[in-house]
Amino acid sequence: MPRPQGFSYEERKDGSVVLTHHGRAAGVLRGDRAAKFLAEVETGDAQLTMARWTGAYRFGNERQARNHPRNQGGRTRRG
């Protein structure tokens, strides 16, 4: 599985943290969650940490699944 890339974060004056992925907003953390994120990103792999915190930690087969014949067309599945 390829290593996550393209993530960045910006710490704001109010203490919140804005996470972006390839320039697009991926999440905003506030309060205790922002502090916990900042502590974790400084001690570990920053890209992997940001991928986990944004929920963008994928399996690498999304493009392949999107192009599969069963996923073509306008029908949607209902519960």
DSSP file (Angstrom, degrees, kcal/mol; ACC not computed):
  #  RESIDUE AA STRUCTURE BP1 BP2  ACC     N-H-->O    O-->H-N    N-H-->O    O-->H-N    TCO  KAPPA ALPHA  PHI   PSI    X-CA   Y-CA   Z-CA
    1    1 A M              0   0    0      0, 0.0    59,-0.1     0, 0.0    58,-0.0   0.000 360.0 360.0 360.0 134.0    0.0    0.0    0.0
    2    2 A P        -     0   0    0      0, 0.0     3,-0.1     0, 0.0    58,-0.0  -0.324 360.0-103.5 -69.7 153.7    1.4    3.4   -0.9
    3    3 A R        -     0   0    0      1,-0.1    45,-0.0    -2,-0.0     0, 0.0  -0.531  42.0-102.6 -74.1 138.8    2.3    5.9    1.8
    4    4 A P        +     0   0    0      0, 0.0     2,-0.3     0, 0.0    44,-0.1  -0.304  50.3 170.2 -60.4 145.8   -0.2    8.7    2.3
    5    5 A Q        +     0   0    0     42,-0.1     3,-0.1     1,-0.1     0, 0.0  -0.977  41.5  54.8-152.1 162.7    0.9   12.0    0.8
    6    6 A G  S    S+     0   0    0      1,-0.3    16,-3.0    -2,-0.3    17,-0.4   0.480  71.0 131.2  92.4   4.2   -0.5   15.5    0.1
    7    7 A F  E     +A   21   0A   0     14,-0.2    -1,-0.3    15,-0.1     2,-0.3  -0.632  24.2 163.8 -90.2 147.7   -1.7   16.3    3.6
    8    8 A S  E     -A   20   0A   0     12,-2.2    12,-3.0    -2,-0.3     2,-0.3  -0.964  17.2-152.0-150.6 165.6   -0.9   19.5    5.4
    9    9 A Y  E     -A   19   0A   0     -2,-0.3     2,-0.4    10,-0.2    10,-0.2  -0.979   3.6-153.7-142.0 155.9   -2.3   21.4    8.4
   10   10 A E  E     -A   18   0A   0      8,-2.1     8,-2.5    -2,-0.3     2,-0.5  -0.992  11.8-145.9-131.9 125.0   -2.5   24.9    9.7
   11   11 A E  E     -A   17   0A   0     -2,-0.4     6,-0.2     6,-0.2     2,-0.2  -0.795  22.8-150.8 -89.9 126.3   -2.7   25.9   13.3
   12   12 A R    >   -     0   0    0      4,-2.9     3,-1.6    -2,-0.5    -1,-0.0  -0.498  25.3-108.6 -97.0 166.3   -4.9   28.9   13.8
   13   13 A K  T 3  S+     0   0    0      1,-0.3    -1,-0.1    -2,-0.2    -2,-0.0   0.808 116.4  59.7 -62.6 -31.4   -4.8   31.6   16.5
   14   14 A D  T 3  S-     0   0    0      1,-0.1    -1,-0.3     2,-0.1     3,-0.1   0.453 121.5-104.5 -79.7   1.7   -8.0   30.4   18.2
   15   15 A G  S <  S+     0   0    0     -3,-1.6    -2,-0.1     1,-0.3     2,-0.1   0.332  80.5 127.5  95.5  -7.3   -6.3   27.0   18.8
   16   16 A S        -     0   0    0     14,-0.1    -4,-2.9    -5,-0.1     2,-0.4  -0.396  49.6-140.9 -79.9 162.1   -8.1   25.1   16.0
   17   17 A V  E     -AB  11  29A   0     12,-2.7    12,-2.9    -6,-0.2     2,-0.5  -0.992   5.6-154.8-127.0 128.2   -6.3   23.1   13.4
   18   18 A V  E     -AB  10  28A   0     -8,-2.5    -8,-2.1    -2,-0.4     2,-0.4  -0.912  10.5-157.3-104.3 123.4   -7.4   22.9    9.7
   19   19 A L  E     -AB   9  27A   0      8,-3.2     7,-3.4    -2,-0.5     8,-1.4  -0.842  11.9-173.6-100.4 134.9   -6.3   19.8    7.8
   20   20 A T  E     -AB   8  25A   0    -12,-3.0   -12,-2.2    -2,-0.4     2,-0.4  -0.930  16.4-156.7-127.4 153.9   -6.1   19.9    4.1
   21   21 A H  E >  S-AB   7  24A   0      3,-2.7     3,-1.6    -2,-0.3   -14,-0.2  -0.966  83.8 -19.4-131.0 115.0   -5.4   17.3    1.4
   22   22 A H  T 3  S-     0   0    0    -16,-3.0   -15,-0.1    -2,-0.4    -1,-0.1   0.879 130.1 -50.5  51.5  42.8   -4.0   18.5   -1.9
   23   23 A G  T 3  S+     0   0    0    -17,-0.4     2,-0.4     1,-0.2    -1,-0.3   0.357 115.8 111.5  84.7  -5.1   -5.2   22.0   -1.0
   24   24 A R  E <  S-B   21   0A   0     -3,-1.6    -3,-2.7     1,-0.0    -1,-0.2  -0.826  77.3-103.1-104.3 141.3   -8.8   21.1   -0.2
   25   25 A A  E     +B   20   0A   0     -2,-0.4    -5,-0.3    -5,-0.2     3,-0.1  -0.389  40.2 171.8 -61.8 130.9  -10.2   21.2    3.3
   26   26 A A  E     -     0   0A   0     -7,-3.4     2,-0.3     1,-0.4    -6,-0.2   0.534  59.3 -27.3-117.2 -14.9  -10.3   17.8    4.9
   27   27 A G  E     -B   19   0A   0     -8,-1.4    -8,-3.2     2,-0.0    -1,-0.4  -0.878  45.3-131.6 170.6 158.6  -11.3   18.6    8.5
   28   28 A V  E     -B   18   0A   0     -2,-0.3     2,-0.4   -10,-0.2   -10,-0.2  -0.998  18.7-162.9-128.9 129.8  -11.2   21.0   11.3
   29   29 A L  E     -B   17   0A   0    -12,-2.9   -12,-2.7    -2,-0.4     2,-0.3  -0.925  11.0-177.0-114.1 137.8  -10.2   20.0   14.9
   30   30 A R    >>  -     0   0    0     -2,-0.4     3,-1.1   -14,-0.2     4,-0.6  -0.913  44.3 -12.9-130.9 157.6  -11.0   22.2   17.9
   31   31 A G  H 3> S-     0   0    0     -2,-0.3     4,-1.9     1,-0.2     3,-0.2  -0.243 125.6  -1.0  62.9-133.6  -10.2   22.1   21.6
   32   32 A D  H 3> S+     0   0    0      1,-0.2     4,-2.5     2,-0.2    -1,-0.2   0.842 132.7  56.8 -62.6 -35.5   -8.9   18.9   23.1
   33   33 A R  H <> S+     0   0    0     -3,-1.1     4,-2.4     1,-0.2    -1,-0.2   0.903 106.6  49.6 -64.7 -39.5   -8.9   17.1   19.8
   34   34 A A  H  X S+     0   0    0     -4,-0.6     4,-2.5    -3,-0.2    -2,-0.2   0.920 112.1  47.8 -64.3 -43.4   -6.7   19.7   18.2
   35   35 A A  H  X S+     0   0    0     -4,-1.9     4,-2.0     2,-0.2    -2,-0.2   0.906 112.7  48.5 -63.9 -42.0   -4.2   19.6   21.1
   36   36 A K  H  X S+     0   0    0     -4,-2.5     4,-2.0     2,-0.2    -1,-0.2   0.902 111.5  50.5 -65.3 -41.2   -4.1   15.8   20.9
   37   37 A F  H  X S+     0   0    0     -4,-2.4     4,-3.0     2,-0.2     5,-0.2   0.937 109.2  50.5 -61.0 -47.8   -3.6   15.9   17.2
   38   38 A L  H  X S+     0   0    0     -4,-2.5     4,-1.4     1,-0.2    -1,-0.2   0.881 110.7  49.3 -61.0 -39.0   -0.7   18.4   17.4
   39   39 A A  H  X S+     0   0    0     -4,-2.0     4,-0.8     1,-0.2    -1,-0.2   0.900 114.7  44.9 -65.8 -40.0    1.0   16.2   20.0
   40   40 A E  H  X S+     0   0    0     -4,-2.0     4,-1.5     1,-0.2     3,-0.5   0.892 110.0  52.9 -72.7 -39.7    0.6   13.1   17.9
   41   41 A V  H  < S+     0   0    0     -4,-3.0    -1,-0.2     1,-0.2    -2,-0.2   0.805 107.3  53.5 -68.6 -28.0    1.7   14.7   14.6
   42   42 A E  H  < S+     0   0    0     -4,-1.4    -1,-0.2    -5,-0.2    -2,-0.2   0.760 114.1  40.6 -76.1 -24.9    4.9   16.0   16.2
   43   43 A T  H  < S+     0   0    0     -4,-0.8    -2,-0.2    -3,-0.5    -1,-0.2   0.660 118.6  32.1 -98.9 -17.6    6.0   12.6   17.4
   44   44 A G  S  < S-     0   0    0     -4,-1.5     2,-0.7     1,-0.1     3,-0.1  -0.402 107.4 -46.4-123.4-162.3    5.0   10.3   14.5
   45   45 A D     >  -     0   0    0      1,-0.2     4,-2.4    -2,-0.1     5,-0.2  -0.638  50.0-154.6 -72.2 111.3    4.7   10.1   10.8
   46   46 A A  H  > S+     0   0    0     -2,-0.7     4,-2.5     1,-0.2     5,-0.2   0.886  88.6  49.0 -61.3 -43.7    2.9   13.4   10.0
   47   47 A Q  H  > S+     0   0    0      1,-0.2     4,-2.1     2,-0.2    -1,-0.2   0.919 113.8  45.4 -64.7 -43.9    1.3   12.2    6.7
   48   48 A L  H  > S+     0   0    0      2,-0.2     4,-2.2     1,-0.2    -1,-0.2   0.894 112.7  51.7 -66.3 -39.9    0.0    9.0    8.2
   49   49 A T  H  X S+     0   0    0     -4,-2.4     4,-2.4     2,-0.2    -2,-0.2   0.928 111.0  46.9 -62.1 -46.5   -1.3   10.8   11.3
   50   50 A M  H  X S+     0   0    0     -4,-2.5     4,-1.7     1,-0.2     6,-0.3   0.880 110.3  53.4 -65.8 -36.8   -3.2   13.3    9.2
   51   51 A A  H  X>S+     0   0    0     -4,-2.1     5,-1.5    -5,-0.2     4,-0.8   0.915 111.5  45.8 -62.5 -42.7   -4.6   10.6    7.0
   52   52 A R  H ><5S+     0   0    0     -4,-2.2     3,-0.6     1,-0.2    -2,-0.2   0.921 112.2  49.9 -66.2 -43.5   -5.9    8.8   10.0
   53   53 A W  H 3<5S+     0   0    0     -4,-2.4    -1,-0.2     1,-0.2    -2,-0.2   0.781 113.2  46.3 -69.5 -26.8   -7.4   11.9   11.6
   54   54 A T  H 3<5S-     0   0    0     -4,-1.7    -1,-0.2    -5,-0.2    -2,-0.2   0.595 109.1-120.3 -89.4 -10.8   -9.2   12.9    8.4
   55   55 A G  T <<5S+     0   0    0     -4,-0.8    -3,-0.2    -3,-0.6    -4,-0.1   0.621  81.3 120.4  81.1  11.6  -10.6    9.5    7.8
   56   56 A A      < +     0   0    0     -5,-1.5     2,-1.3    -6,-0.3    -4,-0.2   0.094  28.2 122.5 -96.4  22.4   -8.8    9.4    4.4
   57   57 A Y        +     0   0    0     -6,-0.6     2,-0.1    -5,-0.2    -9,-0.0  -0.722  45.8 173.1 -86.5  96.7   -6.8    6.4    5.3
   58   58 A R        -     0   0    0     -2,-1.3    -2,-0.1     1,-0.0    -3,-0.0  -0.318  44.6-117.0-105.6-178.2   -7.9    4.2    2.4
   59   59 A F        -     0   0    0     -2,-0.1    -1,-0.0   -58,-0.0    -2,-0.0   0.515  48.2-115.0-100.4  -8.5   -7.0    0.8    1.0
   60   60 A G  S    S+     0   0    0    -59,-0.1     4,-0.2     1,-0.0     3,-0.1   0.471  93.9  91.7  92.2   1.0   -5.7    2.0   -2.4
   61   61 A N     >  +     0   0    0      1,-0.1     4,-2.4     2,-0.1     5,-0.2   0.204  46.8 106.7-114.3  17.4   -8.4    0.4   -4.5
   62   62 A E  H  > S+     0   0    0      2,-0.2     4,-2.6     1,-0.2     5,-0.2   0.917  82.0  47.0 -64.4 -44.1  -11.0    3.2   -4.8
   63   63 A R  H  > S+     0   0    0      1,-0.2     4,-1.5     2,-0.2    -1,-0.2   0.916 113.1  49.7 -63.9 -42.0  -10.2    4.1   -8.4
   64   64 A Q  H  4 S+     0   0    0      1,-0.2     4,-0.3     2,-0.2    -1,-0.2   0.911 113.0  46.5 -63.2 -42.6  -10.3    0.4   -9.4
   65   65 A A  H >< S+     0   0    0     -4,-2.4     3,-1.1     1,-0.2    -2,-0.2   0.875 107.9  56.5 -67.8 -37.9  -13.7   -0.1   -7.6
   66   66 A R  H 3< S+     0   0    0     -4,-2.6    -1,-0.2     1,-0.3    -2,-0.2   0.845 108.9  47.3 -62.9 -33.1  -15.2    3.1   -9.1
   67   67 A N  T 3< S+     0   0    0     -4,-1.5    -1,-0.3    -5,-0.2    -2,-0.2   0.449  84.3 117.5 -89.2  -0.8  -14.4    1.8  -12.6
   68   68 A H  S X  S-     0   0    0     -3,-1.1     3,-1.8    -4,-0.3     4,-0.2  -0.414  74.6-120.9 -67.4 141.9  -15.9   -1.7  -12.0
   69   69 A P  G >  S+     0   0    0      0, 0.0     3,-1.5     0, 0.0    -1,-0.1   0.818 110.2  59.7 -55.5 -34.2  -18.9   -2.5  -14.2
   70   70 A R  G 3  S+     0   0    0      1,-0.3    -4,-0.1    -5,-0.0    -2,-0.0   0.727 103.2  53.4 -69.3 -18.2  -21.2   -3.1  -11.3
   71   71 A N  G <  S+     0   0    0     -3,-1.8     2,-0.3    -6,-0.2    -1,-0.3   0.302  90.9  96.2 -97.9   9.0  -20.6    0.5  -10.1
   72   72 A Q    <   +     0   0    0     -3,-1.5     3,-0.2    -4,-0.2     2,-0.1  -0.678  65.3  41.1 -94.2 152.4  -21.5    2.0  -13.5
   73   73 A G  S    S-     0   0    0     -2,-0.3    -3,-0.0     1,-0.1     0, 0.0  -0.315  92.1 -79.1 100.8 174.4  -25.0    3.4  -14.2
   74   74 A G  S    S+     0   0    0     -2,-0.1     2,-0.2     2,-0.1    -1,-0.1   0.437  84.1 112.8 -97.1  -0.6  -27.4    5.4  -12.2
   75   75 A R        -     0   0    0     -3,-0.2     2,-0.3     1,-0.0     0, 0.0  -0.478  46.8-160.9 -76.5 143.2  -29.0    2.8   -9.9
   76   76 A T        -     0   0    0     -2,-0.2     2,-0.3     0, 0.0    -2,-0.1  -0.903  18.8-116.8-119.0 152.6  -28.4    3.0   -6.2
   77   77 A R        -     0   0    0     -2,-0.3     2,-0.4     2,-0.0     0, 0.0  -0.648  24.1-149.4 -86.4 142.4  -28.8    0.2   -3.7
   78   78 A R              0   0    0     -2,-0.3     0, 0.0     1,-0.0     0, 0.0  -0.945 360.0 360.0-116.4 138.5  -31.3    0.6   -0.9
   79   79 A G              0   0    0     -2,-0.4    -1,-0.0     0, 0.0    -2,-0.0   0.413 360.0 360.0 -38.2 360.0  -30.9   -0.9    2.5
